[in-house]
Amino acid sequence: MTENQIIVALDVDSAAAARALVARLGSQVGFYKVGMELYAAAGMDFVRELLDQGKDVFLDQKYYDIGETVKRAVRVAARSGVRFLTVHGSSQVMRAAVEGRGDAATKLLAVTVLTSFDQQDLADMGYACAISNLVALRVRKAAEAGMDGLVCSPLDVLAVRAQAGPQAILVTPGVRSGGAAKGDQKRVATPGDAIRDGADYVVMGRQITRAADPAAEAARVAEEIAGALVGK
């Protein structure tokens, strides 16, 4: 179990918008995801700004390229001191990421199957297997490559935890409190369910960042998670 289980996604298009959100969330949130949109707008400068404030950063770049490119990109990113960094769950990509990370403290997470994908999306990509089978394959390959953890749907986390073991770091996007809009996610569950089933962290965006009072909503979700764990 972790002290700070909610990672807030700064899915905004400028450093100014991200700063405003971080200021509104204050001490309630200490862990932030910087994804492609904010990274395209503000890059590593803003990542370092968060780190300088004592925040943890989940740099969600989902690297997927030839091995040498991934190795060199991970080497640069890991030097910054980000806590988590994502790559896609391809064996070549994961091995390159581990090599590039070297002895840096950054933890590498393999993406299994995106939470916006359903069975039809996999079929469109040429995969004839069930989502659960592809997830299981990528969990096994991540362990073989020496990855630190995985990003998976909250619907998959129970099986992933059983396969990956207690040492793996499991991060679940696609979580929404009951009644909250799903947005573009297809395979979702509540944050309490995700943590109870074995996730270490949940990534949450619009439900918190677009709330009238983001800090109060983050606190409410933290209470929701705590309540779900009573008697576990």
DRENPA-3360 file (N, C-alpha, C; in nm, 2 decimals, always signed):
BEGIN
1 = MTENQIIV = +0.08/-0.12/+0.00/+0.00/+0.00/+0.00/+0.09/+0.12/+0.00 ~ +0.05/+0.23/-0.06/+0.13/+0.35/-0.08/+0.07/+0.47/-0.01 ~ +0.15/+0.57/+0.02/+0.10/+0.68/+0.10/+0.02/+0.77/+0.01 ~ +0.05/+0.78/-0.12/-0.02/+0.87/-0.21/-0.06/+0.79/-0.33 ~ -0.19/+0.75/-0.33/-0.24/+0.65/-0.43/-0.30/+0.72/-0.55 ~ -0.33/+0.85/-0.54/-0.39/+0.92/-0.65/-0.29/+1.00/-0.73 ~ -0.28/+0.97/-0.86/-0.19/+1.05/-0.95/-0.29/+1.13/-1.03 ~ -0.27/+1.26/-1.02/-0.36/+1.35/-1.10/-0.30/+1.38/-1.24;
9 = ALDVDSAA = -0.38/+1.35/-1.34/-0.33/+1.38/-1.48/-0.35/+1.52/-1.52 ~ -0.23/+1.58/-1.55/-0.23/+1.72/-1.59/-0.25/+1.73/-1.74 ~ -0.37/+1.69/-1.79/-0.40/+1.68/-1.93/-0.45/+1.82/-1.98 ~ -0.36/+1.91/-1.98/-0.39/+2.05/-2.03/-0.29/+2.09/-2.13 ~ -0.31/+2.21/-2.20/-0.23/+2.24/-2.31/-0.13/+2.35/-2.29 ~ -0.10/+2.38/-2.16/+0.00/+2.49/-2.14/+0.05/+2.47/-1.99 ~ +0.17/+2.52/-1.98/+0.23/+2.52/-1.84/+0.15/+2.61/-1.75 ~ +0.10/+2.72/-1.80/+0.02/+2.81/-1.71/-0.11/+2.74/-1.66;
17 = AARALVAR = -0.18/+2.66/-1.75/-0.29/+2.59/-1.70/-0.26/+2.48/-1.60 ~ -0.14/+2.42/-1.62/-0.10/+2.31/-1.53/-0.06/+2.37/-1.39 ~ +0.01/+2.49/-1.40/+0.05/+2.55/-1.27/-0.08/+2.59/-1.19 ~ -0.18/+2.64/-1.26/-0.30/+2.68/-1.19/-0.37/+2.56/-1.12 ~ -0.37/+2.45/-1.19/-0.43/+2.33/-1.13/-0.35/+2.28/-1.01 ~ -0.21/+2.28/-1.02/-0.13/+2.24/-0.91/-0.15/+2.33/-0.79 ~ -0.16/+2.46/-0.82/-0.18/+2.55/-0.71/-0.32/+2.53/-0.64 ~ -0.42/+2.50/-0.72/-0.55/+2.48/-0.66/-0.56/+2.35/-0.58;
25 = LGSQVGFY = -0.48/+2.25/-0.62/-0.48/+2.12/-0.55/-0.39/+2.13/-0.43 ~ -0.29/+2.22/-0.43/-0.21/+2.24/-0.31/-0.15/+2.12/-0.25 ~ -0.16/+2.10/-0.12/-0.09/+1.99/-0.05/-0.17/+1.86/-0.06 ~ -0.29/+1.87/-0.12/-0.38/+1.75/-0.12/-0.32/+1.65/-0.22 ~ -0.25/+1.69/-0.32/-0.20/+1.60/-0.42/-0.05/+1.63/-0.44 ~ +0.03/+1.52/-0.43/+0.17/+1.53/-0.45/+0.23/+1.45/-0.56 ~ +0.14/+1.39/-0.65/+0.19/+1.31/-0.76/+0.11/+1.34/-0.88 ~ +0.18/+1.38/-0.99/+0.12/+1.42/-1.11/+0.17/+1.35/-1.23;
33 = KVGMELYA = +0.07/+1.33/-1.33/+0.11/+1.27/-1.46/+0.13/+1.38/-1.56 ~ +0.24/+1.37/-1.63/+0.26/+1.46/-1.74/+0.26/+1.37/-1.87 ~ +0.15/+1.39/-1.95/+0.13/+1.31/-2.07/+0.18/+1.39/-2.19 ~ +0.13/+1.33/-2.30/+0.18/+1.39/-2.43/+0.14/+1.53/-2.46 ~ +0.02/+1.57/-2.42/-0.03/+1.70/-2.45/+0.05/+1.81/-2.37 ~ +0.06/+1.79/-2.24/+0.14/+1.89/-2.17/+0.29/+1.89/-2.20 ~ +0.34/+1.77/-2.23/+0.48/+1.75/-2.26/+0.51/+1.83/-2.39 ~ +0.41/+1.82/-2.49/+0.43/+1.89/-2.62/+0.43/+2.04/-2.60;
41 = AAGMDFVR = +0.35/+2.08/-2.50/+0.34/+2.23/-2.47/+0.46/+2.28/-2.39 ~ +0.50/+2.21/-2.29/+0.60/+2.26/-2.19/+0.72/+2.18/-2.17 ~ +0.72/+2.06/-2.22/+0.84/+1.97/-2.22/+0.90/+1.95/-2.08 ~ +1.03/+1.92/-2.08/+1.10/+1.88/-1.96/+1.12/+2.00/-1.86 ~ +1.11/+2.12/-1.91/+1.12/+2.24/-1.82/+1.01/+2.23/-1.72 ~ +0.88/+2.20/-1.76/+0.78/+2.19/-1.66/+0.79/+2.07/-1.57 ~ +0.84/+1.96/-1.63/+0.86/+1.84/-1.54/+0.96/+1.88/-1.43 ~ +1.06/+1.95/-1.47/+1.16/+1.99/-1.36/+1.10/+2.08/-1.26;
49 = ELLDQGKD = +1.01/+2.17/-1.31/+0.94/+2.26/-1.22/+0.86/+2.19/-1.12 ~ +0.79/+2.08/-1.16/+0.72/+2.00/-1.06/+0.82/+1.93/-0.96 ~ +0.92/+1.88/-1.02/+1.02/+1.81/-0.93/+1.08/+1.91/-0.83 ~ +1.11/+2.03/-0.87/+1.17/+2.13/-0.78/+1.07/+2.17/-0.67 ~ +0.94/+2.15/-0.69/+0.84/+2.17/-0.59/+0.82/+2.06/-0.50 ~ +0.90/+1.95/-0.52/+0.89/+1.83/-0.44/+0.78/+1.74/-0.48 ~ +0.72/+1.76/-0.60/+0.62/+1.67/-0.65/+0.68/+1.54/-0.71 ~ +0.61/+1.43/-0.71/+0.64/+1.32/-0.78/+0.58/+1.33/-0.92;
57 = VFLDQKYY = +0.66/+1.28/-1.02/+0.61/+1.29/-1.16/+0.61/+1.16/-1.23 ~ +0.49/+1.13/-1.29/+0.47/+1.01/-1.37/+0.48/+1.06/-1.52 ~ +0.59/+1.04/-1.58/+0.61/+1.09/-1.72/+0.55/+0.98/-1.81 ~ +0.44/+1.01/-1.86/+0.36/+0.91/-1.94/+0.38/+0.93/-2.09 ~ +0.50/+0.89/-2.14/+0.53/+0.91/-2.28/+0.50/+0.79/-2.37 ~ +0.49/+0.67/-2.31/+0.46/+0.55/-2.38/+0.55/+0.53/-2.50 ~ +0.68/+0.53/-2.47/+0.78/+0.52/-2.58/+0.76/+0.39/-2.66 ~ +0.76/+0.41/-2.79/+0.75/+0.29/-2.88/+0.83/+0.33/-3.01;
65 = DIGETVKR = +0.95/+0.28/-3.02/+1.03/+0.31/-3.14/+1.14/+0.20/-3.14 ~ +1.24/+0.22/-3.23/+1.35/+0.13/-3.24/+1.42/+0.13/-3.11 ~ +1.49/+0.02/-3.08/+1.56/+0.01/-2.95/+1.65/+0.12/-2.92 ~ +1.74/+0.16/-3.01/+1.84/+0.26/-2.98/+1.78/+0.40/-2.94 ~ +1.67/+0.43/-3.02/+1.60/+0.56/-2.99/+1.54/+0.55/-2.85 ~ +1.47/+0.44/-2.82/+1.41/+0.43/-2.68/+1.52/+0.43/-2.57 ~ +1.62/+0.36/-2.59/+1.73/+0.36/-2.49/+1.78/+0.50/-2.47 ~ +1.81/+0.58/-2.57/+1.86/+0.71/-2.55/+1.76/+0.81/-2.49;
73 = AVRVAARS = +1.63/+0.80/-2.53/+1.53/+0.88/-2.47/+1.51/+0.85/-2.33 ~ +1.50/+0.72/-2.29/+1.49/+0.69/-2.15/+1.61/+0.73/-2.07 ~ +1.73/+0.73/-2.12/+1.84/+0.77/-2.05/+1.83/+0.92/-2.01 ~ +1.78/+1.00/-2.11/+1.77/+1.14/-2.08/+1.66/+1.17/-1.98 ~ +1.54/+1.10/-2.00/+1.43/+1.12/-1.91/+1.46/+1.08/-1.77 ~ +1.53/+0.97/-1.75/+1.56/+0.91/-1.62/+1.65/+1.00/-1.54 ~ +1.74/+1.07/-1.61/+1.83/+1.16/-1.54/+1.76/+1.28/-1.47 ~ +1.64/+1.31/-1.51/+1.56/+1.42/-1.45/+1.51/+1.39/-1.31;
81 = GVRFLTVH = +1.50/+1.26/-1.28/+1.45/+1.22/-1.15/+1.30/+1.20/-1.15 ~ +1.23/+1.18/-1.26/+1.09/+1.14/-1.26/+1.08/+1.01/-1.19 ~ +0.97/+0.99/-1.13/+0.95/+0.86/-1.05/+0.91/+0.75/-1.14 ~ +0.81/+0.77/-1.23/+0.77/+0.67/-1.32/+0.78/+0.71/-1.47 ~ +0.81/+0.62/-1.56/+0.82/+0.65/-1.70/+0.76/+0.53/-1.77 ~ +0.68/+0.55/-1.88/+0.61/+0.44/-1.95/+0.67/+0.42/-2.08 ~ +0.67/+0.29/-2.12/+0.70/+0.24/-2.26/+0.60/+0.14/-2.29 ~ +0.58/+0.12/-2.42/+0.49/+0.01/-2.46/+0.54/-0.13/-2.43;
89 = GSSQVMRA = +0.45/-0.22/-2.42/+0.49/-0.36/-2.37/+0.55/-0.45/-2.48 ~ +0.63/-0.40/-2.56/+0.70/-0.48/-2.66/+0.84/-0.52/-2.61 ~ +0.88/-0.64/-2.63/+1.00/-0.69/-2.56/+1.12/-0.61/-2.60 ~ +1.14/-0.58/-2.73/+1.25/-0.50/-2.77/+1.25/-0.36/-2.71 ~ +1.14/-0.30/-2.70/+1.13/-0.16/-2.64/+1.16/-0.17/-2.50 ~ +1.10/-0.27/-2.43/+1.13/-0.28/-2.28/+1.27/-0.31/-2.25 ~ +1.34/-0.39/-2.32/+1.48/-0.42/-2.30/+1.56/-0.30/-2.32 ~ +1.53/-0.22/-2.42/+1.60/-0.10/-2.45/+1.58/+0.00/-2.34;
97 = AVEGRGDA = +1.46/+0.01/-2.29/+1.43/+0.11/-2.18/+1.51/+0.07/-2.06 ~ +1.52/-0.06/-2.02/+1.59/-0.10/-1.90/+1.74/-0.07/-1.92 ~ +1.79/-0.09/-2.04/+1.93/-0.06/-2.06/+1.96/+0.09/-2.05 ~ +1.87/+0.17/-2.11/+1.88/+0.32/-2.11/+1.87/+0.37/-1.97 ~ +1.78/+0.32/-1.89/+1.76/+0.37/-1.75/+1.89/+0.35/-1.66 ~ +1.96/+0.24/-1.69/+2.08/+0.22/-1.61/+2.06/+0.22/-1.46 ~ +2.14/+0.29/-1.39/+2.12/+0.29/-1.24/+2.04/+0.40/-1.18 ~ +1.97/+0.47/-1.27/+1.88/+0.58/-1.23/+1.77/+0.52/-1.14;
105 = ATKLLAVT = +1.71/+0.61/-1.06/+1.60/+0.56/-0.97/+1.46/+0.55/-1.03 ~ +1.45/+0.61/-1.15/+1.32/+0.61/-1.22/+1.27/+0.46/-1.24 ~ +1.14/+0.44/-1.21/+1.08/+0.31/-1.23/+1.01/+0.30/-1.37 ~ +1.04/+0.20/-1.44/+0.99/+0.18/-1.57/+0.86/+0.09/-1.57 ~ +0.75/+0.14/-1.63/+0.63/+0.08/-1.64/+0.59/+0.04/-1.78 ~ +0.55/-0.08/-1.80/+0.51/-0.13/-1.94/+0.36/-0.11/-1.95 ~ +0.32/-0.05/-2.06/+0.18/-0.04/-2.09/+0.13/-0.17/-2.15 ~ +0.02/-0.23/-2.09/-0.03/-0.36/-2.14/-0.13/-0.33/-2.26;
113 = VLTSFDQQ = -0.25/-0.30/-2.23/-0.35/-0.26/-2.33/-0.42/-0.14/-2.29 ~ -0.43/-0.04/-2.37/-0.49/+0.09/-2.34/-0.63/+0.07/-2.29 ~ -0.67/+0.15/-2.19/-0.81/+0.14/-2.13/-0.91/+0.20/-2.23 ~ -0.87/+0.26/-2.34/-0.97/+0.31/-2.44/-0.99/+0.20/-2.55 ~ -0.92/+0.09/-2.53/-0.94/-0.02/-2.63/-1.03/-0.12/-2.58 ~ -1.12/-0.17/-2.67/-1.20/-0.29/-2.64/-1.16/-0.40/-2.73 ~ -1.24/-0.51/-2.73/-1.21/-0.62/-2.81/-1.21/-0.59/-2.96 ~ -1.30/-0.51/-3.00/-1.31/-0.47/-3.15/-1.18/-0.39/-3.19;
121 = DLADMGYA = -1.13/-0.31/-3.10/-1.01/-0.23/-3.13/-0.89/-0.33/-3.15 ~ -0.88/-0.43/-3.07/-0.78/-0.53/-3.08/-0.79/-0.60/-3.22 ~ -0.91/-0.63/-3.25/-0.94/-0.70/-3.38/-0.89/-0.61/-3.50 ~ -0.92/-0.48/-3.49/-0.88/-0.39/-3.59/-0.73/-0.38/-3.61 ~ -0.66/-0.41/-3.50/-0.51/-0.41/-3.50/-0.45/-0.54/-3.54 ~ -0.54/-0.64/-3.57/-0.49/-0.77/-3.61/-0.47/-0.87/-3.51 ~ -0.51/-0.84/-3.38/-0.50/-0.94/-3.27/-0.63/-1.02/-3.27 ~ -0.61/-1.15/-3.28/-0.72/-1.24/-3.27/-0.75/-1.29/-3.13;
129 = CAISNLVA = -0.66/-1.26/-3.04/-0.68/-1.31/-2.90/-0.77/-1.22/-2.82 ~ -0.81/-1.27/-2.70/-0.89/-1.19/-2.61/-0.80/-1.09/-2.54 ~ -0.85/-0.98/-2.50/-0.77/-0.88/-2.43/-0.70/-0.94/-2.31 ~ -0.76/-1.03/-2.24/-0.70/-1.08/-2.12/-0.57/-1.16/-2.16 ~ -0.58/-1.23/-2.27/-0.46/-1.31/-2.32/-0.34/-1.22/-2.36 ~ -0.38/-1.11/-2.42/-0.27/-1.01/-2.46/-0.21/-0.95/-2.34 ~ -0.29/-0.91/-2.24/-0.24/-0.85/-2.12/-0.15/-0.95/-2.05 ~ -0.19/-1.08/-2.04/-0.11/-1.18/-1.97/+0.03/-1.19/-2.04;
137 = LRVRKAAE = +0.03/-1.19/-2.17/+0.15/-1.20/-2.25/+0.24/-1.09/-2.22 ~ +0.19/-0.97/-2.21/+0.27/-0.85/-2.19/+0.32/-0.84/-2.05 ~ +0.24/-0.89/-1.95/+0.29/-0.90/-1.81/+0.41/-0.99/-1.81 ~ +0.40/-1.11/-1.87/+0.51/-1.20/-1.87/+0.64/-1.15/-1.94 ~ +0.62/-1.08/-2.05/+0.73/-1.02/-2.12/+0.80/-0.91/-2.04 ~ +0.71/-0.83/-1.97/+0.77/-0.72/-1.89/+0.85/-0.78/-1.78 ~ +0.81/-0.88/-1.72/+0.89/-0.95/-1.61/+1.03/-1.00/-1.67 ~ +1.02/-1.06/-1.78/+1.14/-1.11/-1.85/+1.24/-1.00/-1.88;
145 = AGMDGLVC = +1.18/-0.88/-1.92/+1.27/-0.77/-1.96/+1.32/-0.69/-1.84 ~ +1.27/-0.72/-1.72/+1.32/-0.65/-1.60/+1.25/-0.52/-1.57 ~ +1.13/-0.50/-1.62/+1.05/-0.38/-1.59/+1.01/-0.38/-1.44 ~ +0.98/-0.26/-1.39/+0.94/-0.25/-1.25/+0.79/-0.26/-1.23 ~ +0.71/-0.24/-1.33/+0.57/-0.25/-1.31/+0.49/-0.24/-1.44 ~ +0.36/-0.22/-1.43/+0.28/-0.22/-1.55/+0.17/-0.12/-1.53 ~ +0.12/-0.07/-1.64/+0.00/+0.01/-1.65/-0.11/-0.08/-1.71 ~ -0.22/-0.09/-1.64/-0.33/-0.18/-1.69/-0.46/-0.12/-1.65;
153 = SPLDVLAV = -0.57/-0.17/-1.72/-0.70/-0.14/-1.69/-0.74/-0.19/-1.55 ~ -0.82/-0.11/-1.48/-0.87/-0.16/-1.35/-0.95/-0.30/-1.36 ~ -1.00/-0.32/-1.48/-1.07/-0.45/-1.50/-0.97/-0.57/-1.51 ~ -0.84/-0.54/-1.54/-0.74/-0.64/-1.55/-0.65/-0.65/-1.43 ~ -0.66/-0.56/-1.33/-0.56/-0.55/-1.23/-0.56/-0.67/-1.14 ~ -0.67/-0.73/-1.11/-0.67/-0.85/-1.02/-0.59/-0.96/-1.08 ~ -0.61/-0.99/-1.21/-0.54/-1.09/-1.27/-0.39/-1.06/-1.29 ~ -0.36/-0.93/-1.32/-0.23/-0.88/-1.34/-0.15/-0.89/-1.21;
161 = RAQAGPQA = -0.21/-0.86/-1.10/-0.15/-0.87/-0.97/-0.11/-1.02/-0.93 ~ -0.21/-1.10/-0.96/-0.18/-1.25/-0.94/-0.07/-1.30/-1.02 ~ -0.06/-1.25/-1.14/+0.05/-1.30/-1.23/+0.19/-1.23/-1.20 ~ +0.18/-1.10/-1.18/+0.31/-1.02/-1.16/+0.37/-1.03/-1.02 ~ +0.28/-1.06/-0.92/+0.34/-1.08/-0.79/+0.33/-0.95/-0.71 ~ +0.36/-0.95/-0.58/+0.35/-0.84/-0.50/+0.45/-0.73/-0.52 ~ +0.56/-0.76/-0.58/+0.67/-0.66/-0.60/+0.64/-0.56/-0.72 ~ +0.56/-0.60/-0.81/+0.53/-0.52/-0.93/+0.45/-0.40/-0.89;
169 = ILVTPGVR = +0.49/-0.28/-0.95/+0.41/-0.16/-0.93/+0.30/-0.16/-1.04 ~ +0.18/-0.15/-0.99/+0.06/-0.15/-1.08/-0.01/-0.01/-1.08 ~ -0.02/+0.05/-1.19/-0.08/+0.18/-1.21/-0.20/+0.16/-1.30 ~ -0.32/+0.21/-1.25/-0.44/+0.19/-1.33/-0.50/+0.33/-1.37 ~ -0.50/+0.36/-1.50/-0.59/+0.47/-1.55/-0.73/+0.41/-1.57 ~ -0.82/+0.50/-1.62/-0.95/+0.45/-1.65/-1.03/+0.42/-1.52 ~ -1.01/+0.50/-1.42/-1.09/+0.49/-1.30/-1.18/+0.61/-1.29 ~ -1.31/+0.58/-1.24/-1.41/+0.69/-1.23/-1.49/+0.65/-1.11;
177 = SGGAAKGD = -1.53/+0.74/-1.02/-1.62/+0.72/-0.92/-1.76/+0.69/-0.98 ~ -1.84/+0.62/-0.90/-1.97/+0.58/-0.95/-2.05/+0.71/-1.00 ~ -2.11/+0.70/-1.11/-2.18/+0.82/-1.16/-2.10/+0.92/-1.24 ~ -1.97/+0.91/-1.24/-1.88/+1.01/-1.31/-1.88/+0.96/-1.46 ~ -1.87/+1.06/-1.55/-1.86/+1.04/-1.69/-1.74/+0.95/-1.73 ~ -1.76/+0.86/-1.82/-1.65/+0.77/-1.86/-1.55/+0.84/-1.96 ~ -1.60/+0.95/-2.03/-1.52/+1.01/-2.13/-1.49/+0.91/-2.25 ~ -1.36/+0.91/-2.28/-1.32/+0.82/-2.39/-1.27/+0.68/-2.35;
185 = QKRVATPG = -1.29/+0.65/-2.22/-1.25/+0.53/-2.16/-1.36/+0.42/-2.18 ~ -1.32/+0.30/-2.21/-1.41/+0.19/-2.23/-1.41/+0.09/-2.12 ~ -1.29/+0.06/-2.06/-1.28/-0.04/-1.96/-1.25/+0.03/-1.83 ~ -1.35/+0.06/-1.75/-1.33/+0.14/-1.63/-1.38/+0.07/-1.51 ~ -1.34/+0.12/-1.39/-1.39/+0.08/-1.26/-1.38/+0.19/-1.17 ~ -1.42/+0.18/-1.05/-1.41/+0.28/-0.95/-1.27/+0.28/-0.89 ~ -1.22/+0.39/-0.84/-1.09/+0.39/-0.77/-1.08/+0.30/-0.66 ~ -1.18/+0.29/-0.58/-1.18/+0.19/-0.47/-1.17/+0.05/-0.51;
193 = DAIRDGAD = -1.24/+0.01/-0.62/-1.23/-0.12/-0.67/-1.09/-0.15/-0.72 ~ -1.03/-0.05/-0.79/-0.90/-0.07/-0.85/-0.79/-0.10/-0.74 ~ -0.80/-0.02/-0.63/-0.70/-0.03/-0.52/-0.73/-0.16/-0.45 ~ -0.85/-0.19/-0.42/-0.88/-0.31/-0.35/-0.84/-0.44/-0.43 ~ -0.84/-0.43/-0.56/-0.81/-0.55/-0.65/-0.66/-0.56/-0.67 ~ -0.58/-0.46/-0.62/-0.43/-0.48/-0.63/-0.36/-0.37/-0.69 ~ -0.42/-0.26/-0.73/-0.35/-0.14/-0.79/-0.27/-0.07/-0.68 ~ -0.15/-0.02/-0.71/-0.08/+0.07/-0.62/-0.12/+0.21/-0.63;
201 = YVVMGRQI = -0.15/+0.25/-0.76/-0.19/+0.39/-0.79/-0.30/+0.39/-0.89 ~ -0.38/+0.49/-0.88/-0.49/+0.52/-0.98/-0.46/+0.66/-1.04 ~ -0.48/+0.67/-1.17/-0.46/+0.79/-1.24/-0.60/+0.85/-1.27 ~ -0.61/+0.98/-1.22/-0.74/+1.04/-1.24/-0.72/+1.18/-1.30 ~ -0.81/+1.21/-1.40/-0.80/+1.34/-1.46/-0.92/+1.43/-1.44 ~ -1.01/+1.42/-1.54/-1.12/+1.52/-1.55/-1.21/+1.52/-1.42 ~ -1.23/+1.41/-1.36/-1.32/+1.40/-1.25/-1.27/+1.50/-1.14 ~ -1.13/+1.50/-1.13/-1.07/+1.59/-1.03/-1.04/+1.73/-1.08;
209 = TRAADPAA = -0.97/+1.73/-1.20/-0.92/+1.86/-1.25/-1.03/+1.95/-1.30 ~ -1.15/+1.90/-1.34/-1.26/+1.98/-1.38/-1.37/+2.00/-1.28 ~ -1.34/+1.96/-1.16/-1.43/+1.97/-1.05/-1.44/+2.12/-1.00 ~ -1.55/+2.16/-0.95/-1.55/+2.30/-0.90/-1.45/+2.33/-0.79 ~ -1.42/+2.23/-0.71/-1.31/+2.24/-0.61/-1.22/+2.12/-0.63 ~ -1.12/+2.13/-0.71/-1.03/+2.01/-0.73/-0.97/+1.95/-0.61 ~ -0.93/+2.03/-0.51/-0.87/+1.97/-0.39/-0.97/+1.90/-0.31 ~ -1.09/+1.95/-0.30/-1.20/+1.88/-0.22/-1.24/+1.75/-0.29;
217 = EAARVAEE = -1.24/+1.75/-0.42/-1.27/+1.63/-0.49/-1.16/+1.52/-0.48 ~ -1.04/+1.56/-0.48/-0.93/+1.47/-0.46/-0.94/+1.41/-0.32 ~ -0.97/+1.49/-0.22/-0.98/+1.45/-0.08/-1.10/+1.35/-0.07 ~ -1.21/+1.38/-0.14/-1.33/+1.29/-0.14/-1.29/+1.15/-0.20 ~ -1.22/+1.15/-0.31/-1.18/+1.03/-0.38/-1.08/+0.95/-0.28 ~ -0.99/+1.02/-0.21/-0.91/+0.95/-0.12/-0.99/+0.88/-0.01 ~ -1.09/+0.95/+0.04/-1.18/+0.89/+0.14/-1.26/+0.77/+0.08 ~ -1.30/+0.78/-0.05/-1.37/+0.67/-0.12/-1.28/+0.55/-0.12;
225 = IAGALVGK = -1.15/+0.57/-0.15/-1.06/+0.46/-0.16/-1.04/+0.40/-0.02 ~ -1.02/+0.48/+0.08/-1.00/+0.43/+0.22/-1.12/+0.35/+0.26 ~ -1.24/+0.40/+0.23/-1.37/+0.33/+0.26/-1.38/+0.19/+0.20 ~ -1.33/+0.18/+0.07/-1.34/+0.06/+0.00/-1.24/-0.05/+0.06 ~ -1.14/+0.00/+0.13/-1.04/-0.09/+0.18/-1.07/-0.14/+0.32 ~ -1.17/-0.08/+0.38/-1.21/-0.12/+0.52/-1.25/-0.27/+0.52 ~ -1.18/-0.34/+0.60/-1.21/-0.49/+0.61/-1.14/-0.57/+0.51 ~ -1.06/-0.51/+0.42/-0.99/-0.59/+0.32/-0.90/-0.69/+0.38;
% end
